[in-house]
């Protein structure tokens, strides 16, 4: 029995838990284990459990209760996807877990492009995520964006060209225009998308000849602005809270780079 007792030392167990081990008659074996014949020998491969890697990324929380949250999404990060650096992976460390039934890991209920900044709505329970998704489908959530566009524009307008064969609408109002040596005219434009197609605002503005400053995908080739990002910002969101029935209106101030162009922004 002395040989088998040696097999049960702490060092042997530690080694066994890390990788794989052989047992003889149900006892972890070592190089000193003697085989006489007739023993039951088993090879066990232990599953290696690695701690889940956490993304350390601070987010600005604009509003939060037990049902939902509103955060500021910075530029240069995906909302979700296969990448490690995503808003989804950063939410748990920035949002308080709900105490309500059906609580789950916080989940965004809509998307913003990689380069777009601003307001992102997050659900914290199964019921709130379902309710917010339904509200988006019913167009009960009002979102306002601001963009810097290139070229002369009518003071206001409605863009209704289809996107991917689907009906789409974006309403815009020009708030201020300035002259630029490089770009001719730059406009601060308020945008209200009435539908939610992929890249809707970027595509619509490009189609009327007024692409967003910094848009490498839909911009004008000789007017691409490199190194300063996309000048598109989700500025505000308004809706009736699906559980408290109170109006929620959250505003996220324009980035400083917008203010550097337009003097009338407060």
PEWO-V710311 format. One record per helix or strand of 2 or more residues. SS is the DSSP state (a for helix, b for strand). FROM is the first residue (numbers start at 1). TO is the last residue. Records with the same first field share a line. If there is no record, write none. Layout:
SS = FROM-TO, FROM-TO
This chain:
a = 2-7, 10-18, 87-94, 126-137, 200-207, 221-223, 256-259
b = 20-24, 27-28, 41-45, 60-64, 68-73, 103-108, 117-125, 142-150, 156-159, 170-180, 184-193, 232-240, 247-251
